[in-house]
Amino acid sequence: MTSFRSLLLAGGLFSILSGCATTSVPAPFPTSFADGAVTFLGAAVVPGGSKAAADLSGLPHVLLEDGKSFQDSFDGFGSGFAFTGQGTRYFALADRGPNKVQYKDGEKVDFTTSYANRYQRVDVAVTKKDGTWAVTASLEGTTLLLDQAGTPFEGLSTAFTGIDPAQNRRFDPEGLRVAPDGTVWVSDEYGPVIRHFDQSGKTLGSLKIPKNLLLSKLAPTLPEEMDPSANTSGRYTNKGAEGLALTPDGKTLVVVMQNALIQDGGPKGLTSRFLVYDLTAPEKAPRQLEYIVDSTKFGLSEIVAVNNHQFLVDERDGVPGPQGNKRLYFIDLAQETPPTDVSSWEKLPGDGKAEGLVPLRKVLFADIGALLNTAQPFVTPAGLPDKIEGYAFGPDLPDGRHLLLATNDNDYAETFPNYIFAFAVDPQALPGFAPVRLNPGVSIR
């Protein structure tokens, strides 16, 4: 038999074949991406605050504790955004609910409200006519997130019960992904907890969270939880499990912590821990990998899968307008030098650097803030939203480019409406791209 040798690029991995022997080595890590790799197309605008329409939850049109927000508002749905793999249907995740208005005695619960947690079922169409792109969004349904007894989770801080976060009814959902079997994964920033739901919104279960991410004493307010006499390790309040990615094969779930754990420096730390779960063995503890942010002013809000090992990470500040920084970085779990599993590291150094410690390597994929500030698709004087928190790849555009959608968390206010920004990605920039697909026979509501 004639021996041969070839170099193939498939899903970002090179396979070197010689006769019948096959080995795989990581593809060279990109050093940069072309300026034109990502192009802004347009935006859909959904009013927020008092101008928000009612959603399809069937909940009563009643004011919440802040006296300004309604229980049934179609608002605040940009904390997480996921393509379902069916048609133009997306799931848009609302977080814990309104908490920006200071109301009487609200400081006892961090000004949270008894907002019932939910995600919106939205159809997003991106079309081109006469050389101009249009982005439209229509609400098709609302799914409440329910515990195993069928009671909605809610954002009010006092809804927590006991020590085990998985038993708590207080919920701050921040990341959402649809699995090939049609079920839904949601990350909870409060716990952190990674919950699994069926399409009716009922809890199927949750993944085990490593002890080093958990607080020993939960409390309804940030000052209480962050009292150093109570908690010296675990997630920092409101900076927990923020982003969520599911690989197209449905086998790997990646959870992104918004900022450093308490023991890793908290708000003064530059490191975020990524939890990498193997869903083929969900009882196993996840790997923990280190990611270093550009500045302590930045945090991570989202991660979206490119394929089964490559991802885009949303790194941003909380600054609106032309000075705001909203960046997408490319990472690869199969990087040339494997990232260190830091599960056994009691604490990470403040700058994230230590002998023998290999972080996730990153390279800027797109400056989303700059693209939006150049396009100026905004409808309020505030301009660029402070919180762009949701990203999802949708079905490819007719010209073959990949569709990437981004959403903002508007905090249920009129300062920023709910935007759905559409971008086109040159397929040559992501040669290993794999689309979201459902298993045969699976249908999305």
FIMARGU-674475 format. One record per residue (C-alpha): x, y, z; residue number from 1. Coordinates in Angstrom, 2 decimals. Last residue first. Layout:
N
+---------+---------+---------+-----+
!       x !       y !       z ! num !
+---------+---------+---------+-----+
!       X !       Y !       Z ! NUM !
...
+---------+---------+---------+-----+
***
This chain:
445
+---------+---------+---------+-----+
!       x !       y !       z ! num !
+---------+---------+---------+-----+
!  -42.08 !   25.48 !   20.90 ! 445 !
!  -38.92 !   23.81 !   19.66 ! 444 !
!  -38.98 !   20.47 !   17.87 ! 443 !
!  -36.74 !   17.42 !   18.20 ! 442 !
!  -37.23 !   14.66 !   15.61 ! 441 !
!  -33.59 !   14.54 !   14.57 ! 440 !
!  -31.36 !   16.18 !   17.20 ! 439 !
!  -31.25 !   19.95 !   17.09 ! 438 !
!  -28.44 !   21.90 !   15.45 ! 437 !
!  -26.30 !   24.88 !   16.41 ! 436 !
!  -23.79 !   25.56 !   13.65 ! 435 !
!  -20.14 !   24.45 !   13.51 ! 434 !
!  -17.40 !   26.95 !   12.60 ! 433 !
!  -13.97 !   25.45 !   11.96 ! 432 !
!  -12.90 !   28.00 !    9.37 ! 431 !
!  -13.79 !   30.95 !   11.64 ! 430 !
!  -12.33 !   34.06 !    9.99 ! 429 !
!  -12.87 !   32.57 !    6.53 ! 428 !
!  -16.60 !   32.46 !    7.30 ! 427 !
!  -16.70 !   36.29 !    7.36 ! 426 !
!  -18.98 !   37.18 !   10.25 ! 425 !
!  -22.12 !   39.27 !    9.73 ! 424 !
!  -23.45 !   41.25 !   12.68 ! 423 !
!  -26.96 !   41.88 !   14.04 ! 422 !
!  -27.74 !   43.90 !   17.17 ! 421 !
!  -30.86 !   43.06 !   19.20 ! 420 !
!  -31.50 !   46.11 !   21.37 ! 419 !
!  -33.73 !   46.36 !   24.44 ! 418 !
!  -34.20 !   50.06 !   25.10 ! 417 !
!  -31.55 !   51.99 !   27.01 ! 416 !
!  -32.36 !   54.85 !   29.36 ! 415 !
!  -35.95 !   53.57 !   29.40 ! 414 !
!  -35.24 !   51.09 !   32.19 ! 413 !
!  -35.76 !   47.38 !   32.78 ! 412 !
!  -32.05 !   46.88 !   33.53 ! 411 !
!  -31.26 !   47.35 !   29.81 ! 410 !
!  -29.37 !   44.04 !   29.51 ! 409 !
!  -28.05 !   44.20 !   25.97 ! 408 !
!  -28.29 !   41.77 !   23.08 ! 407 !
!  -25.89 !   40.49 !   20.41 ! 406 !
!  -26.60 !   38.50 !   17.24 ! 405 !
!  -24.01 !   36.79 !   15.03 ! 404 !
!  -25.00 !   35.62 !   11.54 ! 403 !
!  -22.34 !   33.64 !    9.68 ! 402 !
!  -21.63 !   34.67 !    6.09 ! 401 !
!  -22.85 !   32.45 !    3.28 ! 400 !
!  -24.48 !   35.16 !    1.15 ! 399 !
!  -27.96 !   34.01 !    2.23 ! 398 !
!  -27.04 !   34.60 !    5.89 ! 397 !
!  -26.17 !   31.63 !    8.09 ! 396 !
!  -28.62 !   30.57 !   10.76 ! 395 !
!  -27.96 !   32.16 !   14.15 ! 394 !
!  -24.84 !   32.57 !   16.28 ! 393 !
!  -25.68 !   33.86 !   19.73 ! 392 !
!  -24.45 !   36.57 !   22.06 ! 391 !
!  -26.00 !   38.09 !   25.21 ! 390 !
!  -24.51 !   40.54 !   27.71 ! 389 !
!  -24.00 !   43.96 !   26.18 ! 388 !
!  -24.25 !   46.09 !   29.31 ! 387 !
!  -23.45 !   49.82 !   29.18 ! 386 !
!  -25.52 !   50.38 !   26.08 ! 385 !
!  -23.97 !   52.53 !   23.30 ! 384 !
!  -25.95 !   55.74 !   22.91 ! 383 !
!  -27.27 !   57.43 !   26.06 ! 382 !
!  -29.11 !   59.93 !   23.85 ! 381 !
!  -31.72 !   57.27 !   22.97 ! 380 !
!  -32.45 !   55.57 !   19.63 ! 379 !
!  -29.09 !   53.96 !   18.90 ! 378 !
!  -27.90 !   52.63 !   15.55 ! 377 !
!  -24.67 !   54.68 !   15.74 ! 376 !
!  -22.68 !   52.73 !   13.11 ! 375 !
!  -19.25 !   53.89 !   14.33 ! 374 !
!  -20.17 !   53.50 !   17.99 ! 373 !
!  -21.54 !   50.05 !   17.18 ! 372 !
!  -18.37 !   48.84 !   15.50 ! 371 !
!  -16.19 !   50.38 !   18.22 ! 370 !
!  -18.18 !   48.68 !   20.97 ! 369 !
!  -18.04 !   45.34 !   19.17 ! 368 !
!  -14.25 !   45.35 !   18.97 ! 367 !
!  -13.94 !   42.00 !   17.22 ! 366 !
!  -11.83 !   38.85 !   17.51 ! 365 !
!   -9.19 !   40.03 !   19.96 ! 364 !
!   -6.86 !   37.16 !   20.83 ! 363 !
!   -6.97 !   34.96 !   23.92 ! 362 !
!   -4.82 !   32.28 !   25.53 ! 361 !
!   -6.45 !   30.43 !   28.38 ! 360 !
!   -4.09 !   30.57 !   31.31 ! 359 !
!   -1.00 !   28.42 !   31.84 ! 358 !
!    0.24 !   28.33 !   35.45 ! 357 !
!    3.54 !   26.53 !   35.95 ! 356 !
!    5.20 !   29.56 !   37.48 ! 355 !
!    2.61 !   32.18 !   38.34 ! 354 !
!    0.61 !   34.84 !   36.54 ! 353 !
!   -3.05 !   35.69 !   37.12 ! 352 !
!   -2.26 !   39.25 !   38.13 ! 351 !
!   -3.76 !   38.77 !   41.58 ! 350 !
!   -2.34 !   35.28 !   41.97 ! 349 !
!   -4.92 !   32.46 !   42.00 ! 348 !
!   -6.22 !   30.94 !   45.21 ! 347 !
!   -6.73 !   27.43 !   46.55 ! 346 !
!   -5.41 !   26.03 !   43.28 ! 345 !
!   -6.68 !   22.45 !   43.10 ! 344 !
!   -9.27 !   23.17 !   40.41 ! 343 !
!   -6.69 !   25.21 !   38.48 ! 342 !
!   -6.61 !   22.91 !   35.43 ! 341 !
!   -3.78 !   24.55 !   33.52 ! 340 !
!   -4.39 !   25.49 !   29.92 ! 339 !
!   -2.99 !   23.09 !   27.32 ! 338 !
!    0.00 !   24.45 !   25.39 ! 337 !
!   -1.00 !   24.48 !   21.71 ! 336 !
!   -4.56 !   25.62 !   22.39 ! 335 !
!   -7.28 !   22.95 !   22.36 ! 334 !
!   -9.58 !   24.90 !   24.69 ! 333 !
!   -9.46 !   27.65 !   22.06 ! 332 !
!  -10.16 !   31.30 !   22.78 ! 331 !
!  -11.32 !   34.24 !   20.63 ! 330 !
!  -12.07 !   37.55 !   22.31 ! 329 !
!  -15.12 !   39.75 !   21.80 ! 328 !
!  -14.89 !   43.30 !   23.11 ! 327 !
!  -17.24 !   45.91 !   24.56 ! 326 !
!  -15.41 !   48.98 !   25.88 ! 325 !
!  -17.47 !   52.10 !   26.56 ! 324 !
!  -16.04 !   55.56 !   25.95 ! 323 !
!  -18.44 !   56.35 !   23.09 ! 322 !
!  -21.59 !   55.72 !   25.14 ! 321 !
!  -22.10 !   53.51 !   28.17 ! 320 !
!  -19.47 !   52.29 !   30.65 ! 319 !
!  -19.97 !   48.97 !   32.43 ! 318 !
!  -16.79 !   47.35 !   31.11 ! 317 !
!  -16.66 !   44.44 !   28.71 ! 316 !
!  -15.27 !   41.02 !   27.84 ! 315 !
!  -17.60 !   38.79 !   25.83 ! 314 !
!  -15.77 !   35.54 !   25.05 ! 313 !
!  -15.88 !   33.80 !   21.66 ! 312 !
!  -15.33 !   30.05 !   21.69 ! 311 !
!  -13.33 !   27.19 !   20.17 ! 310 !
!  -13.47 !   23.55 !   21.34 ! 309 !
!  -16.64 !   21.93 !   19.98 ! 308 !
!  -17.37 !   24.69 !   17.49 ! 307 !
!  -17.75 !   28.48 !   17.60 ! 306 !
!  -19.33 !   28.31 !   21.05 ! 305 !
!  -20.58 !   31.47 !   22.76 ! 304 !
!  -19.32 !   33.00 !   26.01 ! 303 !
!  -21.00 !   35.81 !   27.87 ! 302 !
!  -20.71 !   38.56 !   30.47 ! 301 !
!  -17.06 !   38.67 !   31.44 ! 300 !
!  -15.81 !   41.61 !   33.51 ! 299 !
!  -13.72 !   44.70 !   32.93 ! 298 !
!  -12.70 !   47.50 !   35.29 ! 297 !
!  -10.08 !   45.17 !   36.80 ! 296 !
!   -8.43 !   45.40 !   33.40 ! 295 !
!   -7.59 !   43.26 !   30.37 ! 294 !
!   -9.17 !   40.09 !   31.78 ! 293 !
!   -7.16 !   36.93 !   32.48 ! 292 !
!   -8.84 !   33.54 !   31.93 ! 291 !
!   -7.98 !   30.59 !   34.18 ! 290 !
!   -9.39 !   27.11 !   33.71 ! 289 !
!  -11.40 !   24.95 !   36.11 ! 288 !
!  -12.20 !   21.41 !   35.01 ! 287 !
!  -15.64 !   20.29 !   36.04 ! 286 !
!  -16.28 !   17.74 !   38.78 ! 285 !
!  -17.72 !   14.51 !   37.44 ! 284 !
!  -21.43 !   13.74 !   37.93 ! 283 !
!  -22.18 !   15.14 !   34.48 ! 282 !
!  -20.29 !   12.32 !   32.68 ! 281 !
!  -21.35 !   12.77 !   29.03 ! 280 !
!  -22.01 !   16.38 !   30.01 ! 279 !
!  -18.29 !   17.02 !   30.46 ! 278 !
!  -18.31 !   20.31 !   32.33 ! 277 !
!  -15.72 !   23.06 !   31.81 ! 276 !
!  -15.86 !   25.70 !   34.55 ! 275 !
!  -14.09 !   28.92 !   33.58 ! 274 !
!  -12.44 !   30.92 !   36.35 ! 273 !
!  -11.94 !   34.65 !   35.98 ! 272 !
!   -8.72 !   36.38 !   36.79 ! 271 !
!   -7.74 !   40.03 !   37.03 ! 270 !
!   -8.48 !   40.43 !   40.75 ! 269 !
!   -9.34 !   43.70 !   42.49 ! 268 !
!  -13.10 !   43.12 !   42.36 ! 267 !
!  -12.62 !   39.73 !   44.07 ! 266 !
!   -8.94 !   38.96 !   44.58 ! 265 !
!   -8.65 !   35.25 !   43.85 ! 264 !
!  -10.00 !   34.30 !   47.31 ! 263 !
!  -13.17 !   36.30 !   46.66 ! 262 !
!  -13.57 !   34.73 !   43.21 ! 261 !
!  -12.49 !   36.82 !   40.25 ! 260 !
!  -15.00 !   38.27 !   37.84 ! 259 !
!  -17.97 !   37.30 !   35.67 ! 258 !
!  -17.51 !   33.56 !   36.16 ! 257 !
!  -17.87 !   31.76 !   32.86 ! 256 !
!  -19.54 !   28.35 !   32.55 ! 255 !
!  -18.59 !   26.00 !   29.71 ! 254 !
!  -20.83 !   23.04 !   28.87 ! 253 !
!  -19.37 !   20.24 !   26.76 ! 252 !
!  -21.21 !   17.30 !   25.15 ! 251 !
!  -24.03 !   18.99 !   23.23 ! 250 !
!  -22.32 !   18.38 !   19.87 ! 249 !
!  -22.70 !   22.09 !   19.09 ! 248 !
!  -20.75 !   23.03 !   22.24 ! 247 !
!  -22.76 !   24.70 !   25.00 ! 246 !
!  -21.72 !   28.10 !   26.27 ! 245 !
!  -22.76 !   29.98 !   29.42 ! 244 !
!  -21.87 !   33.36 !   30.81 ! 243 !
!  -22.48 !   35.04 !   34.17 ! 242 !
!  -21.85 !   32.50 !   36.91 ! 241 !
!  -20.90 !   34.88 !   39.74 ! 240 !
!  -20.23 !   38.59 !   39.93 ! 239 !
!  -23.42 !   39.78 !   41.61 ! 238 !
!  -21.96 !   38.81 !   45.01 ! 237 !
!  -18.37 !   37.55 !   44.72 ! 236 !
!  -18.14 !   33.82 !   44.20 ! 235 !
!  -16.47 !   31.73 !   46.87 ! 234 !
!  -13.95 !   32.42 !   49.61 ! 233 !
!  -13.54 !   34.51 !   52.75 ! 232 !
!  -17.21 !   34.73 !   53.68 ! 231 !
!  -18.68 !   35.63 !   57.08 ! 230 !
!  -15.99 !   37.67 !   58.86 ! 229 !
!  -15.09 !   39.18 !   55.49 ! 228 !
!  -18.58 !   40.71 !   55.18 ! 227 !
!  -19.26 !   40.24 !   51.47 ! 226 !
!  -22.55 !   38.45 !   51.99 ! 225 !
!  -23.85 !   41.06 !   54.41 ! 224 !
!  -22.76 !   44.05 !   52.34 ! 223 !
!  -24.19 !   42.44 !   49.15 ! 222 !
!  -27.67 !   41.90 !   50.54 ! 221 !
!  -30.01 !   38.92 !   51.06 ! 220 !
!  -27.44 !   36.67 !   52.76 ! 219 !
!  -25.66 !   33.38 !   52.04 ! 218 !
!  -23.02 !   32.12 !   54.45 ! 217 !
!  -20.42 !   29.52 !   53.45 ! 216 !
!  -20.20 !   30.94 !   49.94 ! 215 !
!  -19.67 !   28.54 !   47.07 ! 214 !
!  -17.10 !   28.74 !   44.28 ! 213 !
!  -14.39 !   26.76 !   46.12 ! 212 !
!  -16.93 !   24.03 !   46.79 ! 211 !
!  -17.19 !   23.04 !   43.13 ! 210 !
!  -20.76 !   23.27 !   41.76 ! 209 !
!  -22.71 !   20.08 !   41.05 ! 208 !
!  -24.96 !   20.38 !   38.04 ! 207 !
!  -28.68 !   20.95 !   38.33 ! 206 !
!  -31.97 !   19.11 !   37.90 ! 205 !
!  -34.94 !   18.79 !   35.57 ! 204 !
!  -36.46 !   22.12 !   36.51 ! 203 !
!  -39.70 !   23.03 !   34.77 ! 202 !
!  -39.68 !   25.66 !   32.02 ! 201 !
!  -42.12 !   23.85 !   29.72 ! 200 !
!  -39.22 !   23.21 !   27.39 ! 199 !
!  -37.39 !   21.15 !   30.01 ! 198 !
!  -34.97 !   22.83 !   32.35 ! 197 !
!  -31.40 !   22.22 !   33.57 ! 196 !
!  -29.94 !   24.49 !   36.23 ! 195 !
!  -26.34 !   25.60 !   36.68 ! 194 !
!  -26.13 !   27.10 !   40.17 ! 193 !
!  -23.88 !   29.87 !   41.43 ! 192 !
!  -25.69 !   30.43 !   43.60 ! 191 !
!  -26.55 !   34.07 !   42.84 ! 190 !
!  -25.29 !   34.23 !   39.25 ! 189 !
!  -27.56 !   31.42 !   38.10 ! 188 !
!  -26.66 !   29.71 !   34.82 ! 187 !
!  -29.41 !   28.31 !   32.57 ! 186 !
!  -29.38 !   25.12 !   30.47 ! 185 !
!  -32.37 !   24.37 !   28.25 ! 184 !
!  -33.77 !   21.14 !   26.83 ! 183 !
!  -34.35 !   20.77 !   23.10 ! 182 !
!  -32.41 !   17.51 !   22.68 ! 181 !
!  -29.60 !   19.36 !   20.87 ! 180 !
!  -29.24 !   21.59 !   23.96 ! 179 !
!  -30.45 !   25.20 !   24.11 ! 178 !
!  -28.23 !   27.68 !   25.95 ! 177 !
!  -28.82 !   30.35 !   28.61 ! 176 !
!  -26.63 !   32.63 !   30.71 ! 175 !
!  -27.56 !   35.25 !   33.32 ! 174 !
!  -30.32 !   33.87 !   35.52 ! 173 !
!  -30.45 !   35.58 !   38.93 ! 172 !
!  -32.59 !   33.25 !   41.01 ! 171 !
!  -33.96 !   33.31 !   44.51 ! 170 !
!  -35.80 !   30.01 !   45.00 ! 169 !
!  -32.91 !   28.36 !   46.80 ! 168 !
!  -32.50 !   24.60 !   46.96 ! 167 !
!  -29.54 !   24.50 !   44.53 ! 166 !
!  -27.89 !   27.24 !   46.61 ! 165 !
!  -27.57 !   24.83 !   49.55 ! 164 !
!  -27.31 !   26.89 !   52.75 ! 163 !
!  -30.93 !   27.47 !   53.66 ! 162 !
!  -33.69 !   29.14 !   51.69 ! 161 !
!  -33.26 !   32.04 !   49.25 ! 160 !
!  -36.36 !   34.03 !   48.33 ! 159 !
!  -35.10 !   36.92 !   50.47 ! 158 !
!  -33.19 !   38.31 !   47.50 ! 157 !
!  -36.30 !   38.86 !   45.40 ! 156 !
!  -35.47 !   37.69 !   41.87 ! 155 !
!  -37.97 !   34.89 !   41.53 ! 154 !
!  -38.18 !   31.19 !   40.72 ! 153 !
!  -41.65 !   30.19 !   39.62 ! 152 !
!  -43.38 !   27.37 !   41.54 ! 151 !
!  -43.89 !   24.07 !   39.67 ! 150 !
!  -42.81 !   21.86 !   42.57 ! 149 !
!  -39.58 !   21.01 !   40.73 ! 148 !
!  -38.74 !   24.70 !   40.50 ! 147 !
!  -40.10 !   26.78 !   37.65 ! 146 !
!  -38.67 !   29.13 !   35.02 ! 145 !
!  -41.55 !   30.87 !   33.24 ! 144 !
!  -41.63 !   30.55 !   29.45 ! 143 !
!  -42.92 !   33.43 !   27.32 ! 142 !
!  -44.16 !   33.23 !   23.74 ! 141 !
!  -43.89 !   34.45 !   20.16 ! 140 !
!  -42.45 !   37.94 !   20.64 ! 139 !
!  -41.42 !   39.42 !   17.31 ! 138 !
!  -38.05 !   40.82 !   16.29 ! 137 !
!  -37.03 !   42.62 !   13.12 ! 136 !
!  -33.59 !   43.35 !   11.68 ! 135 !
!  -33.33 !   45.08 !    8.29 ! 134 !
!  -30.33 !   45.15 !    5.97 ! 133 !
!  -30.16 !   47.63 !    3.10 ! 132 !
!  -28.93 !   46.86 !   -0.42 ! 131 !
!  -32.35 !   47.11 !   -2.04 ! 130 !
!  -33.75 !   44.61 !    0.45 ! 129 !
!  -31.80 !   42.50 !    2.93 ! 128 !
!  -33.28 !   40.40 !    5.71 ! 127 !
!  -32.46 !   39.51 !    9.30 ! 126 !
!  -35.48 !   37.98 !   11.04 ! 125 !
!  -35.58 !   37.40 !   14.80 ! 124 !
!  -38.32 !   35.22 !   16.29 ! 123 !
!  -38.52 !   35.49 !   20.07 ! 122 !
!  -39.38 !   33.10 !   22.86 ! 121 !
!  -38.90 !   35.09 !   26.06 ! 120 !
!  -37.16 !   33.67 !   29.10 ! 119 !
!  -38.50 !   33.74 !   32.61 ! 118 !
!  -37.92 !   34.52 !   36.29 ! 117 !
!  -40.86 !   35.84 !   38.29 ! 116 !
!  -40.12 !   39.37 !   39.59 ! 115 !
!  -40.49 !   39.53 !   43.35 ! 114 !
!  -38.29 !   42.62 !   43.46 ! 113 !
!  -34.68 !   43.52 !   44.28 ! 112 !
!  -33.70 !   46.73 !   46.03 ! 111 !
!  -30.63 !   45.03 !   47.57 ! 110 !
!  -33.02 !   43.12 !   49.82 ! 109 !
!  -32.83 !   45.13 !   53.04 ! 108 !
!  -32.02 !   48.24 !   50.97 ! 107 !
!  -35.56 !   48.09 !   49.65 ! 106 !
!  -36.99 !   49.49 !   52.90 ! 105 !
!  -38.77 !   52.20 !   50.88 ! 104 !
!  -37.76 !   52.11 !   47.21 ! 103 !
!  -34.49 !   52.67 !   45.40 ! 102 !
!  -35.01 !   51.85 !   41.74 ! 101 !
!  -32.22 !   49.81 !   40.10 ! 100 !
!  -33.37 !   46.29 !   41.05 !  99 !
!  -35.75 !   45.22 !   38.28 !  98 !
!  -35.67 !   41.50 !   37.43 !  97 !
!  -33.45 !   38.54 !   38.28 !  96 !
!  -32.24 !   38.27 !   34.68 !  95 !
!  -34.39 !   38.05 !   31.53 !  94 !
!  -33.24 !   35.51 !   28.98 !  93 !
!  -33.98 !   35.69 !   25.26 !  92 !
!  -34.65 !   32.32 !   23.57 !  91 !
!  -34.28 !   32.42 !   19.80 !  90 !
!  -36.41 !   31.16 !   16.90 !  89 !
!  -35.43 !   31.99 !   13.32 !  88 !
!  -35.98 !   28.48 !   11.97 !  87 !
!  -34.96 !   25.87 !   14.55 !  86 !
!  -31.49 !   25.58 !   16.05 !  85 !
!  -32.64 !   27.21 !   19.29 !  84 !
!  -30.41 !   30.25 !   19.04 !  83 !
!  -29.56 !   31.59 !   22.47 !  82 !
!  -29.52 !   34.98 !   24.19 !  81 !
!  -28.67 !   35.76 !   27.79 !  80 !
!  -28.87 !   38.95 !   29.81 !  79 !
!  -30.86 !   40.62 !   27.01 !  78 !
!  -34.46 !   40.18 !   28.20 !  77 !
!  -34.92 !   43.27 !   30.36 !  76 !
!  -38.41 !   43.93 !   29.04 !  75 !
!  -41.60 !   42.31 !   27.84 !  74 !
!  -43.36 !   43.36 !   31.05 !  73 !
!  -45.66 !   41.02 !   32.98 !  72 !
!  -44.69 !   41.82 !   36.58 !  71 !
!  -44.73 !   45.57 !   36.05 !  70 !
!  -42.01 !   48.01 !   37.02 !  69 !
!  -42.43 !   51.41 !   38.64 !  68 !
!  -43.55 !   50.91 !   42.25 !  67 !
!  -40.23 !   49.29 !   43.21 !  66 !
!  -42.11 !   46.44 !   44.90 !  65 !
!  -43.62 !   45.23 !   41.64 !  64 !
!  -46.61 !   46.79 !   39.91 !  63 !
!  -49.34 !   44.52 !   38.61 !  62 !
!  -50.29 !   43.36 !   35.10 !  61 !
!  -51.00 !   39.80 !   36.18 !  60 !
!  -48.90 !   36.95 !   34.78 !  59 !
!  -50.09 !   35.34 !   31.55 !  58 !
!  -46.46 !   34.95 !   30.48 !  57 !
!  -47.04 !   36.37 !   27.00 !  56 !
!  -45.20 !   39.68 !   27.48 !  55 !
!  -46.81 !   43.05 !   28.08 !  54 !
!  -45.34 !   45.99 !   26.18 !  53 !
!  -42.50 !   48.13 !   27.51 !  52 !
!  -42.93 !   51.90 !   27.37 !  51 !
!  -42.73 !   52.28 !   31.17 !  50 !
!  -39.26 !   50.74 !   31.08 !  49 !
!  -38.18 !   49.20 !   27.79 !  48 !
!  -38.88 !   49.64 !   24.10 !  47 !
!  -37.79 !   46.87 !   21.67 !  46 !
!  -35.29 !   47.95 !   18.99 !  45 !
!  -34.06 !   45.65 !   16.21 !  44 !
!  -30.58 !   46.41 !   14.96 !  43 !
!  -28.53 !   46.57 !   11.77 !  42 !
!  -25.78 !   44.95 !    9.72 !  41 !
!  -22.48 !   45.47 !   11.56 !  40 !
!  -19.55 !   43.70 !    9.90 !  39 !
!  -17.13 !   41.24 !   11.50 !  38 !
!  -14.03 !   39.91 !    9.72 !  37 !
!  -13.39 !   43.35 !    8.24 !  36 !
!  -10.55 !   44.25 !   10.59 !  35 !
!   -8.85 !   40.93 !    9.87 !  34 !
!   -8.24 !   38.67 !   12.85 !  33 !
!   -5.02 !   38.39 !   14.82 !  32 !
!   -2.37 !   35.98 !   16.11 !  31 !
!   -4.43 !   32.89 !   15.28 !  30 !
!   -3.43 !   29.78 !   17.26 !  29 !
!   -1.80 !   27.22 !   14.98 !  28 !
!   -4.05 !   24.15 !   14.75 !  27 !
!   -3.73 !   21.71 !   17.63 !  26 !
!   -2.29 !   18.28 !   16.87 !  25 !
!   -4.14 !   15.17 !   15.89 !  24 !
!   -2.59 !   11.79 !   15.10 !  23 !
!   -3.61 !    9.20 !   12.55 !  22 !
!   -1.81 !    6.01 !   11.54 !  21 !
!   -3.27 !    4.03 !    8.64 !  20 !
!   -0.72 !    5.11 !    6.02 !  19 !
!    0.55 !    8.46 !    7.25 !  18 !
!   -2.13 !   10.94 !    8.19 !  17 !
!   -1.61 !   14.25 !    9.95 !  16 !
!   -4.88 !   15.68 !   11.24 !  15 !
!   -4.92 !   19.43 !   11.91 !  14 !
!   -7.58 !   20.65 !   14.34 !  13 !
!   -9.68 !   23.81 !   13.85 !  12 !
!  -12.88 !   21.98 !   13.04 !  11 !
!  -11.16 !   20.19 !   10.18 !  10 !
!   -7.96 !   21.43 !    8.54 !   9 !
!   -6.16 !   18.62 !    6.75 !   8 !
!   -2.45 !   18.06 !    6.21 !   7 !
!   -1.48 !   15.12 !    4.10 !   6 !
!    1.02 !   12.25 !    4.14 !   5 !
!    0.92 !    9.18 !    1.96 !   4 !
!    2.14 !    5.58 !    2.03 !   3 !
!    1.33 !    3.42 !   -0.95 !   2 !
!    0.00 !    0.00 !    0.00 !   1 !
+---------+---------+---------+-----+
***
